[in-house]
Amino acid sequence: QVQLVESGGGLVQAGGSLRLSCAASGNIFGISAMGWYRQAPGKQRELVAGITSGGRTDYADSVKGRFTISRDNAKNTIYLQMNSLRPEDTAVYYCNVRKVFEGDYWGQGTQVTVSS
């Protein structure tokens, strides 16, 4: 089992910044990738950004150039730096961990609200 603890969500004005954190604990052996997803009301959950164990990153087109995913291996933590936030970025953001042979683990979600 993997436990994920997220932090850093909140309310910010358009153009502002937030940084999300996700700390993984428990049986973290075999993690192949970590990432952030988001789900807005009435919409499907979508990938925002991901980072593999090899350090390869991937971003949704809508956040490229504005969001940056990074990781601290010593702390088993990933971060999502979100700049130039827009009202359409408003959503619940979920941390995700993918493990070989076990599948996905999810955090509890953190609300990000961007006011216009």
Legacy VTK file of the C-alpha trace (Angstrom):
# vtk DataFile Version 3.0
C-alpha trace
ASCII
DATASET POLYDATA
POINTS 116 float
0.000 0.000 0.000
1.035 3.551 -0.711
-0.248 6.529 1.206
-0.319 9.945 -0.404
-0.661 13.261 1.406
-1.334 16.348 -0.664
-1.046 19.980 0.310
-0.879 23.422 -1.201
-4.280 24.046 -2.722
-6.265 27.198 -2.121
-7.824 30.300 -3.594
-5.812 32.571 -5.856
-6.540 35.343 -8.313
-6.044 34.847 -12.018
-2.398 35.297 -12.913
-1.252 34.099 -9.520
0.727 31.040 -8.488
0.353 28.019 -6.254
2.560 25.059 -5.476
1.098 21.647 -4.729
2.991 18.956 -2.846
2.405 15.223 -2.619
4.342 13.054 -0.205
4.326 9.292 -0.683
4.862 6.811 2.123
4.401 3.133 2.799
5.496 0.534 0.262
6.975 2.892 -2.322
9.151 0.269 -3.968
8.281 -0.207 -7.603
6.786 3.197 -8.330
7.033 3.727 -12.066
5.473 7.174 -12.297
3.868 9.916 -10.261
1.664 12.712 -11.404
-1.142 15.161 -10.930
-4.649 14.872 -12.289
-7.533 17.278 -11.926
-11.278 17.118 -12.089
-13.534 20.093 -12.545
-17.281 19.931 -11.811
-19.097 18.050 -14.543
-15.893 17.033 -16.271
-13.789 13.916 -16.422
-10.572 13.593 -14.504
-7.635 14.539 -16.699
-3.873 14.274 -16.525
-2.204 17.582 -15.746
1.423 16.533 -15.449
3.396 13.385 -14.846
6.952 12.338 -14.147
8.381 8.869 -14.579
10.943 7.142 -12.404
13.446 7.975 -15.122
12.640 11.666 -14.910
10.655 12.040 -18.109
7.885 14.595 -17.803
4.606 14.986 -19.617
2.106 17.835 -19.553
-1.394 18.520 -20.738
-1.341 20.984 -23.613
-3.418 23.424 -21.595
-0.736 23.813 -18.916
2.471 23.641 -20.928
4.668 26.619 -20.214
2.740 27.475 -17.044
3.027 24.398 -14.817
6.147 22.503 -13.796
6.278 19.098 -12.158
9.309 18.141 -10.118
10.298 15.589 -7.536
12.488 15.177 -4.500
13.511 11.531 -4.383
14.969 11.831 -0.889
11.587 12.956 0.415
9.475 10.781 -1.903
7.623 13.936 -2.797
6.475 15.513 -6.023
5.544 19.113 -6.593
3.435 20.981 -9.076
4.390 24.605 -9.511
1.466 26.396 -11.119
2.036 29.859 -12.537
-0.155 32.214 -14.548
-3.228 30.482 -13.198
-6.504 30.879 -15.057
-10.093 30.443 -13.909
-10.296 27.320 -16.073
-7.608 25.734 -13.890
-10.140 25.576 -11.074
-10.567 21.945 -10.067
-9.802 19.349 -7.456
-6.230 18.236 -8.001
-5.310 14.633 -7.233
-1.905 13.125 -6.745
-1.378 9.796 -8.479
1.201 7.062 -8.068
1.517 4.169 -10.476
3.226 0.996 -9.335
4.356 -1.893 -11.446
1.935 -4.861 -11.056
-0.232 -2.968 -8.541
-1.837 -0.155 -10.476
-2.773 3.308 -9.302
-2.955 4.976 -5.920
-4.696 8.296 -5.403
-4.488 11.105 -2.908
-7.545 12.612 -1.279
-7.514 15.655 -3.542
-6.887 19.320 -2.921
-9.076 22.157 -4.160
-7.596 24.832 -6.388
-9.832 27.800 -7.085
-8.781 30.611 -9.423
-10.911 33.741 -9.322
-11.214 36.077 -12.285
LINES 1 117
116 0 1 2 3 4 5 6 7 8 9 10 11 12 13 14 15 16 17 18 19 20 21 22 23 24 25 26 27 28 29 30 31 32 33 34 35 36 37 38 39 40 41 42 43 44 45 46 47 48 49 50 51 52 53 54 55 56 57 58 59 60 61 62 63 64 65 66 67 68 69 70 71 72 73 74 75 76 77 78 79 80 81 82 83 84 85 86 87 88 89 90 91 92 93 94 95 96 97 98 99 100 101 102 103 104 105 106 107 108 109 110 111 112 113 114 115
